[in-house]
C-alpha cells in the first residue's frame, strides 16, 4: 500500500513497472491524500518530492529517499516485497 499526503501540490505519475500502464497521473493538491494498493512492481514519478509525505506499507519513507536537492523530480520504484 502506498499512501501519499500532499503538503504542497505535487505532480504524480504512477505506473506498472513491467507494462508501463498508468495507474494515476495528475496533481495531488496540497492538503489532500491518495492511497493505492497494488500487487505488482510500480514506478512513481514525483514532480515536487519535497511537498509530500510518502508511506509504503505503513512505513514512512525517509526524506532522503524522496527529496532531491532543488526540488527536482524523482523516480521511485516499489515491488510487492517493499
Buried (B, 14 or more C-beta within 10 A) or exposed (E): EBBBBBEEBBBBBBBBBEEEEEBEEEEBEBEEEBEBEEEEBBBBBBBBBBBBBBBBEEEEBEEEEBBEEEBEEBEBEBEEEE
